[in-house]
Amino acid sequence: MKKNKISAVTVLYNFDEKVISNIKTYENYVDEVILIDNSDTSDYFNLYKEQLKKYTYISMNGNTGIAVALNRGIEYSKEKGYDWVITFDQDSYLRNNIIDIYENYIDKLNDDKIVILSPIYFFDRKKTEEFIGTKELKYVMQSANLVNINNFFSIGKFKEEFFIDVVDYEFCLRARQKGYKIICCGEAKLEHSPAITRESKILKIKFGYCSPLRIYYQARNLLWTAKKYKNINMLTILIYKLFKIIVFFDNKRKFLDYYFKGIKDCRKNRFGAFNENEKK
């Protein structure tokens, strides 16, 4: 039985009916689903809104970026008096009722320094290490994280200048720097699909594939985070992104252009949404 007042915040962007199916896997486990829509128009939502139950819809009137949208949803949750908020990407869905699992650990751990309880993630391109109990982590992806709202605002909101990508990692590193904890709960399971899965023709290795624009944001934001927190893991991920482009990607020149534009903009302290006119 649910003991805490919990909202869900889901960020939408130019979505389809599959996203509505994903939301249905958790809408009955929370008090309210807050839909923050970064879509180009509200037409997408109007097509499917009759299929959902207890929700609040907030249009951002265009793509404001993941950080702005998440912050808006969490601010709304605070205004409504929620204790915890669970954040979702639109492409994620539950394998089980992780809300009850999280609540059991809130009671069991009884630690006011916890800011995030996270699930284990299942991907179609790699094997997930399953376990029972909890592990303290340095950083996690944001989808299906249960966030303590009071602690969130004590740490500070998601970094809106990043626009998208690495927003979650940066927040976690900042939280740990301030003495807060990120706890992964082994029994909580989420099906997650970050990027498109492809397989190399020769090596038969599965890898994540995204647009050149996402590569730009990843390179820029990873470099900033690596430097800010002197974090070798962020630097390793940054180098691995470059390796993937060189070894696995088609149209390497275009991807490399965006990758190094991200590096250049980080060094120039140029953040926010990508400006096509400044790409050269």
HELIX and SHEET records of a PDB file:
HELIX    1   1 GLU A   17  LYS A   24  1                                   8    
HELIX    2   2 GLU A   27  TYR A   29  5                                   3    
HELIX    3   3 ASP A   43  TYR A   48  1                                   6    
HELIX    4   4 LYS A   49  GLN A   51  5                                   3    
HELIX    5   5 ILE A   66  GLU A   79  1                                  14    
HELIX    6   6 ILE A   98  LEU A  109  1                                  12    
HELIX    7   7 ILE A  149  ILE A  155  1                                   7    
HELIX    8   8 GLU A  160  PHE A  162  5                                   3    
HELIX    9   9 VAL A  167  GLN A  177  1                                  11    
HELIX   10  10 PRO A  212  TYR A  229  1                                  18    
HELIX   11  11 ILE A  232  PHE A  248  1                                  17    
HELIX   12  12 LYS A  252  ARG A  267  1                                  16    
HELIX   13  13 GLU A  276  GLU A  278  5                                   3    
SHEET    1   A 8 TYR A  55  SER A  59  0                                        
SHEET    2   A 8 GLU A  32  ASP A  37  1                                        
SHEET    3   A 8 ILE A   6  LEU A  12  1                                        
SHEET    4   A 8 TRP A  84  ASP A  89  1                                        
SHEET    5   A 8 ASN A 145  ASN A 148 -1                                        
SHEET    6   A 8 ILE A 114  PHE A 122 -1                                        
SHEET    7   A 8 LYS A 181  GLU A 191  1                                        
SHEET    8   A 8 TYR A  93  LEU A  94 -1                                        
SHEET    1   B 8 TYR A  55  SER A  59  0                                        
SHEET    2   B 8 GLU A  32  ASP A  37  1                                        
SHEET    3   B 8 ILE A   6  LEU A  12  1                                        
SHEET    4   B 8 TRP A  84  ASP A  89  1                                        
SHEET    5   B 8 ASN A 145  ASN A 148 -1                                        
SHEET    6   B 8 ILE A 114  PHE A 122 -1                                        
SHEET    7   B 8 LYS A 181  GLU A 191  1                                        
SHEET    8   B 8 THR A 134  LEU A 137 -1                                        
SHEET    1   C 2 ILE A 196  GLU A 199  0                                        
SHEET    2   C 2 LYS A 206  TYR A 209 -1                                        
END                                                                             
